[in-house]
Amino acid sequence: MIITGLTGWGDHVSLYPQGIKPGEKLAEYAGHFPTVEVDAAFYAVQPKKNYDKWIRDTPERFSFIVKAYQGITGHERGEIPFASKEEMFKAYVDSVRPVMESGKLGMVLCQFPPWFECNKENVEYLRYVRDQLSAFPCALEFRHQSWFEPEFKERTLEFMKDEEWIHSICDEPQIEGGSVPIVMHPTHKEKTLVRLHGRNTEAWKKPAKGEKWREIRYLYDYNDTELNEWKERVQTLEKTSENIYVVFNNNSGRHAAPNAKRFLELADISYDGLAPRQTSLFDEGDFS
């Protein structure tokens, strides 16, 4: 099954009727897509009340891809408010557990930074992370090309399979070191993640600093040729992995939602069990 969604639900203006309140957006989003990536979990370990609300706001068959907290993946953009790694992991696991218990956890996404290269120390840390998050299905995304260089590629994939990591396959600009190629190889028989970051090469080269960087890095509008290429790739992945999650992250210019909708059209995919959606006075069909 191909399960399509977006990163976050707050900024996709094309999905929402005018005047919608921020607290109503997830329920409305769930009328369009059956999954969403919880980006907020990267910046802070979320309180239980947030997950409880998000679980209530979504239908039974909805699923969350929860990003790993930045302290887990070594980004550490700011102070980490935990006395030890053990305390940090416990807080994160306790935070996400309600999603798992609700049956709505698609996976935890561990996205490692561009400086996390392939070496023995980092392999051991990945084992440690997987052990600490053993209660959850976990996806692994690299941002350093060394993991998929010829001398390491097969061993990387075999390691991911042995450790039960879900492969997060990326579409992103190809720059030296700090990006990975498209590696069409599932490592988990039940789940594979595809994340479409866009192909804005010049913005991808810029250092990860400042609001302007965040505004342009994922500025990309996929055309039909590119979306059809991904449709064919994803359909091929279905042969070896039961559920393929496809997440559009190219939202600097608000292209993610329209691109995801177009992808579903091209792949002739529709979903049962979505949430009911609000309608506005001028929605198509109001005058029939």
N, C-alpha and C positions, 0 to 999 in steps of 0.2 A: 504494500500500500504506500502511496506517495502522500505525505502529510506536509502541507505547505503553510508557512506563516512568516512573520516579520520579527525584527528585533524591537522589543518594546511595543507599547500600544499608545503612548501619549502623543506622538508627533505626526501621526499619519492623518493629516487633515482631510484628505479626500474620503475617508471612511465615515466621517461623523457629521450629523446634522448640526446646523448652526445653533450655538447657544448651549451645547452639551457641556455638562459639568465634568471636571477632571475625574471625579470619583465614579462617573458613569461610563467612562470610555472603554474599560475592559469588557464590560457586559456587551457593549455595542460591537467592539472588535470581534468578540466571539460569535457574532452573527455573520462574519465574513470568512474567518479562518479557524481551523481546529487546533492550532498550536501557536505559542508565542515564546520568544526568548526573554527571560527576566534579566535585563541588563542591570537593574538596580542592585541585584545581589552581588555584583562585582564591586561596587563602591562601598557597600556596608552590609554586614550581616543583618538581614531583615528581621524585625520583630515578628513573633508568631501571629499577632493580630493582622498584619499585612497579608500573610499567606492565607489565613482563615477567611479574610474578605475576598481575596482573589479566587479562592476555591468556591466560595458561595456565588460569586459573580459569573461563573462559567458553567456550561452544561456538562453533563456526565462524561461525555466522550472527549472533552477538551484535555490538552496536555501542555505542561510547562517544561521548557528547556531552561534550567536555572544555571546562570553563570557562577562559576566558583569565585569566591571572594578574592580580591586582589592580593591579600597576604598569602594565600595558598599558592598562587601562581607566580609570586615574586615580582609583581608590578610595583606594589607599595607606593602608590601615588599619594603620599601623606602619611601621617602617623597611624600605626597599627595599634589599636587600643586593647591589646591582649598581652598578658605577662609572659606567655610562652606559646609555642606552636601547639602544644597539647590543648591548652585553653581555647585557642583560636579554632582548631578543628572541632572540638566539642561544641562550641557555640554554633558553628556553621551547621553541623550535623543536626543538632537540636532544632535549629531554625528551619531546616528543609524537611525534617521528618514528617510534619503534617501533610505535606504535598505527596510524599510517598504513601502515607497511610490512606490518603483520599483516593489513590489510584490514578492521580493526575500528573505524576512525575514522568515526563518523557525521558529525561536524563539530566545529569549535572554536566555542564560544559567547562572543562579545564583548558583554557586558552593561554598558552605560555608565550612570553614576550619574545621579540626578535633577537635578544641577546642570550636566550636559552638554547645553547647549541648542544650538539650530540657529543657527549663525553660520559665517562663512567660515573662521575659524581651526579650528573643530572639523571642518568638512568636509575641510579639508586634512589634519588629523590622521587622520581615517578612511581617507583615501587612503594615508597612510603606513603605518598598521596593516595594511591589506589587502595592501600591497606586502611588508611584512615577513613576513606569514603566507601568502604566495602558494602555498606548498607544500600548503596544507590547504583543504578546504571550510570556509567560515566563516559563521556566523550573526551577525546584528546585532540587538541589542535595545536600544531606547531606553527611558529613564525620564523624559523631559521632553516635555511635550505639544507644544512648539513645532515639533517635526519633522513633526507631522501637523496643524498648523493649516492652514486653507484655503489660505493664500498659499504654503505650503511643501510640502503633502502630496504632490502629484503629482511635484514635483521631487525630493523625498526618495525616493519609490519608483523613479523613473527612475534616480536616482543609484545606488541599491542594485542595480538590475538591471545597469547598465553596469559597476559594479565587482564584479559576481558575489558580492554578499552574499546569503546566505539570510535571508529575513525571519523573525524571531522574533516571532510574533503572540501578544499577551499578553491574558490575562483577569485583571484586577486592579481594585482599587477606584479610582474616578475622583475624584481630588482635584486641587486647583489646582496646575498646574505639574508636580509630581513623579510623574506617571503618564501612561500613554498609552491612548488608546481602542483598541477592537478594530478593527483595520484588516485586512479580509479580502482581502488582495491579495498573492499569491505574487510573489516577485521572481526566483525560480530555478526552472527547469523540472524539475530533478531532486529538489530537497529544499525543504521548508518545515518550520519548527519552530513548535509551539504550546506555550506554557507557561502552566499554570493556577496562578495564585498565590493564588486565593481572593478573597473580596470583603469582607474585614474592614476596613471604611472607617475606623473610629475608630483601630484599631491602626496603619493605614497612615499616618495623619497624624502619628504620634509620631516624634520624631527618632531616627535610627538609632544609638542608643547603649544599651549595657548588655544584659545577658543577658535581662532581663525583656522588653525590646523584641523580641528574637529569638524568645522563647517565644510571643508572642501575635500577631506580625504576620501569620503564615501560618496562624492559627487559623480554619479554615473547613471546613465539611462540605457539599460539593455535593449538592443533592437531585436526584432523578430528572429533574425538569423541566429543570434547568440542564444536566445531563449529556446529556439528549436534544437540547437546543439545540446543544451542542458536537458531538454526533454528526453532526447535520445539517450544521453548518458544515464540519466536517472532511471529510465526504463530498463537499461542494461543492468544497473545495480540491483534492481528488484529480483533478478534471477538468483542472486546469491545472498541477499539480505532481505528479511521479510518486510521491514518498515523503513522507508527512506524519508527522513525529515529534510525538507528544503526550506531554508530560511534566507530571506532577502535582507541584507544589511546595508544596501546602497541608498541611504535615506538623507544624505546631506542636502539634496535638492528635491526631496519628497518624491523620489521615484520608486521607492521600495514597494509600496502598496499597488500602484498601477502595474508595475512589472510583474508582481506576484499574481495579480488578477489575469494579466495577459498570458502568463505561463500556464495557468489553469485552463484558460480557453484553448491554447494550442495543444495542451495535453488531453483535452476533453475530460477534465476532472471536475466533479462536483461532490459535495459532502452532505451527508445526512446528519441530523442531530446538532446542527448549529443553533446558536441562540436566536431568539426572535429579535428583529431589528426595528429601531425607531424609523418612522417615515416623516418626511417633511411635506409641506403643502405642494411643492413642485416636483416631487419624485415622479419618475416615469410610471404611468399607469393610474395616477390619481384622478384623471379626467375621463376614464373609461366608463 
